[in-house]
Amino acid sequence: MERIAVVGAGLMGHGIAQVFACAGHEVAVHDPDAAALASVPDRVRSNLELLGLDTAPANAIELHEELVTCVEGAGAVFEAAPESVELKQALFHELGSLVAADVVLATNTSVISIGEVARDTAHPERVVGTHWWNPPYLIPLVEVVQAEATSDEVVARTFTLLAAAGKSPVHVRRDIPGFVGNRLQHALWHEAFALVGAGVCDAETLDRVVKDGFGLRLAALGPMENADLVGLDLTLAIHEYILPHLDRTPGPAPILREKVERGELGMKTGRGFRPWNDEQAQAVREHLLEHLAAATRRSTPKRP
């Protein structure tokens, strides 16, 4: 199996390392933050305990203070640094001089252009986007984003690597902002903010409409399947009627901007679209993790 290097030991990086370690790869992790780096084994062990899985992979992950030793001998490098285009460009410029020309260089980003990240990298044809979803060890999807310079061979190698590790890779054929998932997600959020801002309903009602309504079937029935199921003639008729009434505010919804300007940033400040105390916020986080973990446990065979 290929040796995998992960650059970044944070929320996404340690989870990506966990996925490949559990798949049997030799995994090395680098982070300039010594505390974050040292925490990787314990965080991975905790994740595996949550899933009722063998915790041995946590002890097998190598920790490297230096980038050069981390990527030595790697067949693929997964960058999971903070969402800063300048930081990622600098990293990929350095990586391009540290590894062989045939090593896959994957950037984990949710919105940044892959071509922009690869701008100063030697052999940009081996740079590919891999948008993992949080938490990466629980969400199966990885969007594999092909930039203009990315070779078909690198896309194929990335698909093979991810699928063998138990992920669900999809091919995003154009390097556009937000790729596929975040464009869909934030289109929904934009309309949701507009409905609450217009006084159509409150935030709690809107969330209940999604969670207790169409959200229940999303995991089993995607939008394109749903349209085909109900019939495209009916879908066209609905769109002709409803689309003129959807929000067309350019840029972010005014209510979102107003809340940010007032310092109402959500759970971290105690108020967003609704008030939150520490116990309520923690309960939401724990409920989400348990929901995702339960789904993962149902689909993951336990190790003997």
C-alpha positions as a printed NumPy array, in Angstrom:
array([[  0.   ,   0.   ,   0.   ],
       [  1.082,   3.576,  -0.667],
       [  2.482,   5.647,   2.162],
       [  0.15 ,   8.592,   2.86 ],
       [  1.325,  11.959,   4.197],
       [ -1.161,  14.362,   5.768],
       [ -0.189,  18.006,   6.208],
       [ -2.261,  19.45 ,   9.022],
       [ -3.305,  17.825,  12.315],
       [ -6.477,  19.792,  12.956],
       [-10.154,  18.904,  12.7  ],
       [ -9.887,  17.594,   9.134],
       [ -6.263,  16.408,   9.098],
       [ -6.459,  13.976,  11.996],
       [ -9.676,  12.519,  10.558],
       [ -8.128,  12.023,   7.108],
       [ -5.13 ,  10.345,   8.724],
       [ -7.529,   8.079,  10.628],
       [ -9.312,   6.986,   7.44 ],
       [ -6.097,   5.895,   5.734],
       [ -4.599,   4.326,   8.868],
       [ -7.742,   2.222,   9.318],
       [ -7.438,   1.135,   5.681],
       [ -3.985,  -0.266,   6.399],
       [ -1.81 ,   2.5  ,   4.955],
       [  1.386,   3.723,   6.526],
       [  0.389,   7.268,   7.531],
       [  2.527,  10.241,   8.524],
       [  1.196,  13.587,   9.814],
       [  2.909,  16.98 ,   9.995],
       [  1.765,  20.168,  11.7  ],
       [  3.814,  23.185,  12.803],
       [  1.677,  23.357,  15.966],
       [  3.34 ,  20.913,  18.344],
       [  0.285,  20.591,  20.599],
       [ -2.054,  19.831,  17.691],
       [  0.398,  17.273,  16.334],
       [  0.812,  15.523,  19.673],
       [ -2.969,  15.264,  20.12 ],
       [ -3.525,  13.192,  16.957],
       [ -3.274,   9.667,  18.474],
       [ -5.645,  10.455,  21.359],
       [ -8.182,  12.131,  19.057],
       [ -8.125,   9.234,  16.595],
       [ -8.41 ,   6.737,  19.455],
       [-11.456,   8.578,  20.795],
       [-13.082,   8.573,  17.36 ],
       [-12.54 ,   4.83 ,  16.96 ],
       [-13.931,   4.126,  20.429],
       [-17.062,   6.083,  19.49 ],
       [-17.51 ,   3.733,  16.53 ],
       [-16.734,   0.588,  18.533],
       [-13.703,  -0.153,  16.358],
       [-10.189,  -1.398,  17.071],
       [ -8.061,   1.513,  18.3  ],
       [ -4.74 ,   0.059,  17.111],
       [ -4.546,   2.326,  14.002],
       [ -4.238,   5.343,  16.307],
       [ -0.885,   4.077,  17.565],
       [  0.442,   3.457,  14.054],
       [  0.196,   7.064,  12.822],
       [  3.615,   8.706,  12.611],
       [  4.021,  12.277,  13.872],
       [  6.575,  14.554,  12.183],
       [  7.666,  18.006,  13.265],
       [  9.341,  18.553,   9.878],
       [  7.47 ,  18.572,   6.575],
       [ 10.375,  17.04 ,   4.67 ],
       [ 10.466,  13.877,   6.812],
       [  6.68 ,  13.561,   6.769],
       [  6.412,  13.426,   2.963],
       [  9.498,  11.279,   2.405],
       [  8.497,   8.157,   0.496],
       [  4.831,   9.157,   0.249],
       [  2.825,   8.173,  -2.819],
       [  0.173,  10.775,  -2.038],
       [  0.076,  13.913,   0.12 ],
       [ -3.198,  15.274,   1.498],
       [ -2.995,  18.914,   2.584],
       [ -5.446,  19.909,   5.336],
       [ -4.174,  23.368,   6.276],
       [ -6.471,  26.316,   7.157],
       [ -8.557,  27.883,   4.348],
       [ -6.036,  30.514,   3.274],
       [ -5.126,  30.611,  -0.414],
       [ -1.746,  32.195,   0.351],
       [ -0.887,  29.527,   2.92 ],
       [ -1.924,  26.71 ,   0.594],
       [  0.017,  28.198,  -2.333],
       [  3.151,  28.407,  -0.202],
       [  2.706,  24.833,   0.983],
       [  2.24 ,  23.451,  -2.512],
       [  5.195,  25.411,  -3.801],
       [  7.312,  23.769,  -1.081],
       [  5.764,  20.329,  -1.607],
       [  6.552,  20.513,  -5.306],
       [ 10.249,  20.636,  -4.481],
       [ 10.152,  17.921,  -1.801],
       [  8.453,  15.01 ,  -3.561],
       [  8.86 ,  13.19 ,  -6.856],
       [  6.942,  14.365,  -9.912],
       [  4.586,  11.368,  -9.827],
       [  3.383,  11.925,  -6.243],
       [ -0.287,  12.965,  -6.005],
       [ -0.717,  16.309,  -4.241],
       [ -4.281,  16.727,  -2.943],
       [ -5.658,  19.894,  -1.371],
       [ -8.576,  19.656,   1.022],
       [-10.614,  22.815,   0.504],
       [-14.336,  23.491,   0.479],
       [-14.347,  26.532,  -1.829],
       [-10.866,  27.646,  -2.977],
       [ -9.904,  27.184,  -6.632],
       [ -7.653,  24.147,  -7.08 ],
       [ -5.872,  25.804,  -9.998],
       [ -5.131,  28.812,  -7.822],
       [ -3.66 ,  26.604,  -5.076],
       [ -1.452,  24.868,  -7.665],
       [ -0.32 ,  28.104,  -9.322],
       [  3.293,  28.013,  -8.092],
       [  3.696,  24.228,  -7.891],
       [  6.036,  22.177, -10.038],
       [  4.044,  19.708, -12.144],
       [  0.541,  21.146, -11.547],
       [ -0.889,  18.195, -13.453],
       [ -0.501,  16.093, -10.267],
       [ -2.472,  18.551,  -8.082],
       [ -6.094,  17.58 ,  -7.401],
       [ -8.818,  18.841,  -5.096],
       [-10.223,  16.475,  -2.482],
       [-13.046,  18.124,  -0.582],
       [-13.632,  15.943,   2.472],
       [-16.691,  16.689,   4.612],
       [-16.574,  17.182,   8.363],
       [-16.031,  14.909,  10.188],
       [-14.026,  13.095,   7.499],
       [-14.086,   9.724,   9.26 ],
       [-17.917,   9.766,   9.396],
       [-19.006,  11.413,   6.119],
       [-18.422,   9.052,   3.168],
       [-18.337,  11.672,   0.403],
       [-15.143,  13.17 ,  -1.007],
       [-15.457,  15.563,  -3.956],
       [-12.512,  14.962,  -6.301],
       [-12.06 ,  18.246,  -8.141],
       [-10.203,  18.286, -11.46 ],
       [ -8.524,  21.607, -12.214],
       [ -7.695,  22.583, -15.781],
       [ -4.145,  21.245, -15.418],
       [ -5.002,  18.102, -13.412],
       [ -4.334,  14.939, -15.381],
       [ -6.953,  12.233, -15.856],
       [ -4.454,   9.737, -14.447],
       [ -4.194,  11.637, -11.157],
       [ -7.986,  11.795, -10.882],
       [ -8.181,   8.029, -11.465],
       [ -5.444,   7.306,  -8.908],
       [ -7.179,   9.497,  -6.347],
       [-10.498,   7.739,  -6.952],
       [ -8.883,   4.34 ,  -6.481],
       [ -7.12 ,   5.408,  -3.29 ],
       [-10.241,   6.901,  -1.721],
       [-12.579,   4.08 ,  -2.71 ],
       [-10.175,   1.461,  -1.323],
       [-10.19 ,   3.389,   1.984],
       [-13.98 ,   3.126,   2.151],
       [-14.859,   6.625,   0.961],
       [-17.407,   7.604,  -1.7  ],
       [-15.498,   9.735,  -4.251],
       [-17.313,  11.759,  -6.905],
       [-15.778,  13.502,  -9.919],
       [-16.215,  17.277, -10.106],
       [-15.159,  17.962, -13.686],
       [-14.816,  21.753, -13.437],
       [-12.897,  23.786, -10.872],
       [-15.687,  26.2  ,  -9.842],
       [-16.142,  28.017,  -6.492],
       [-17.9  ,  25.79 ,  -3.954],
       [-17.704,  22.755,  -6.278],
       [-21.036,  20.841,  -6.06 ],
       [-21.892,  20.205,  -2.422],
       [-21.342,  23.681,  -1.026],
       [-23.129,  25.347,  -3.944],
       [-26.205,  23.252,  -3.153],
       [-25.869,  23.684,   0.603],
       [-25.446,  27.451,   0.539],
       [-28.202,  27.951,  -2.027],
       [-30.519,  26.343,   0.543],
       [-29.098,  28.457,   3.364],
       [-29.504,  31.654,   1.333],
       [-33.217,  31.001,   0.802],
       [-33.597,  29.908,   4.445],
       [-32.102,  33.175,   5.718],
       [-34.369,  35.132,   3.366],
       [-37.507,  33.373,   4.643],
       [-36.636,  34.06 ,   8.281],
       [-35.602,  37.634,   7.459],
       [-38.936,  38.263,   5.729],
       [-40.866,  37.009,   8.756],
       [-42.347,  34.001,   6.967],
       [-41.317,  31.775,   9.899],
       [-38.851,  31.726,  12.764],
       [-35.515,  29.889,  12.739],
       [-36.785,  26.95 ,  14.797],
       [-39.724,  26.401,  12.449],
       [-37.482,  26.5  ,   9.4  ],
       [-35.152,  23.872,  10.864],
       [-38.124,  21.642,  11.725],
       [-39.452,  21.93 ,   8.171],
       [-36.122,  20.609,   6.87 ],
       [-35.402,  17.971,   9.539],
       [-38.961,  16.626,   9.867],
       [-39.84 ,  17.104,   6.193],
       [-37.849,  16.71 ,   2.997],
       [-34.584,  16.31 ,   4.92 ],
       [-35.653,  12.828,   6.02 ],
       [-35.529,  11.523,   2.458],
       [-32.376,  13.303,   1.258],
       [-30.037,  10.491,   2.26 ],
       [-32.127,   8.024,   0.246],
       [-33.347,  10.19 ,  -2.622],
       [-31.208,  12.879,  -4.277],
       [-32.701,  15.923,  -6.06 ],
       [-32.286,  14.476,  -9.542],
       [-33.842,  11.149,  -8.512],
       [-36.68 ,  13.002,  -6.808],
       [-37.397,  15.06 ,  -9.921],
       [-37.498,  11.917, -12.04 ],
       [-39.69 ,  10.203,  -9.45 ],
       [-42.386,  12.873,  -9.359],
       [-42.062,  13.566, -13.1  ],
       [-40.225,  16.326, -14.942],
       [-43.518,  17.715, -16.279],
       [-44.707,  18.338, -12.712],
       [-41.277,  19.682, -11.744],
       [-41.386,  22.14 , -14.664],
       [-44.877,  23.309, -13.708],
       [-43.793,  23.9  , -10.095],
       [-40.674,  25.782, -11.184],
       [-42.622,  28.018, -13.559],
       [-44.83 ,  29.029, -10.644],
       [-42.388,  29.215,  -7.717],
       [-39.046,  30.38 ,  -9.145],
       [-40.17 ,  33.996,  -9.679],
       [-40.961,  34.14 ,  -5.933],
       [-37.581,  32.896,  -4.654],
       [-35.203,  35.424,  -3.106],
       [-32.98 ,  37.25 ,  -5.579],
       [-31.019,  39.423,  -3.17 ],
       [-27.5  ,  39.875,  -4.596],
       [-24.833,  38.868,  -2.117],
       [-25.441,  37.561,   1.409],
       [-28.897,  37.908,   2.973],
       [-29.289,  41.22 ,   4.878],
       [-30.315,  39.41 ,   8.076],
       [-27.072,  37.4  ,   8.012],
       [-24.93 ,  40.513,   7.569],
       [-26.84 ,  42.341,  10.32 ],
       [-26.328,  39.532,  12.808],
       [-22.599,  39.336,  12.108],
       [-22.295,  43.123,  12.519],
       [-24.033,  42.833,  15.922],
       [-21.661,  40.062,  16.998],
       [-24.405,  37.432,  16.944],
       [-22.213,  34.708,  15.451],
       [-24.054,  31.588,  16.588],
       [-23.197,  29.05 ,  19.265],
       [-19.725,  30.467,  19.891],
       [-21.178,  33.817,  21.046],
       [-24.386,  32.529,  22.64 ],
       [-26.716,  33.933,  19.989],
       [-27.192,  33.541,  16.257],
       [-30.589,  32.938,  14.711],
       [-31.602,  31.723,  18.176],
       [-30.064,  31.957,  21.678],
       [-27.667,  29.235,  22.842],
       [-26.104,  28.328,  26.143],
       [-23.113,  25.997,  26.475],
       [-25.241,  22.976,  27.367],
       [-27.58 ,  23.448,  24.405],
       [-24.679,  23.907,  21.979],
       [-22.895,  20.805,  23.27 ],
       [-26.103,  18.778,  23.017],
       [-26.424,  19.697,  19.329],
       [-22.815,  18.681,  18.639],
       [-23.2  ,  15.381,  20.487],
       [-26.499,  14.609,  18.742],
       [-24.908,  15.208,  15.34 ],
       [-21.894,  13.002,  16.097],
       [-24.065,  10.196,  17.466],
       [-26.378,  10.396,  14.441],
       [-23.445,  10.129,  12.038],
       [-21.671,   7.5  ,  14.119],
       [-24.807,   5.333,  14.229],
       [-25.059,   5.483,  10.437],
       [-21.371,   4.567,  10.136],
       [-21.678,   1.674,  12.594],
       [-24.554,   0.246,  10.566],
       [-22.427,   0.222,   7.418],
       [-18.995,  -0.701,   8.831],
       [-18.161,  -4.32 ,   9.71 ],
       [-16.392,  -4.66 ,  13.052],
       [-12.846,  -6.009,  13.092],
       [-12.584,  -9.543,  14.492]])
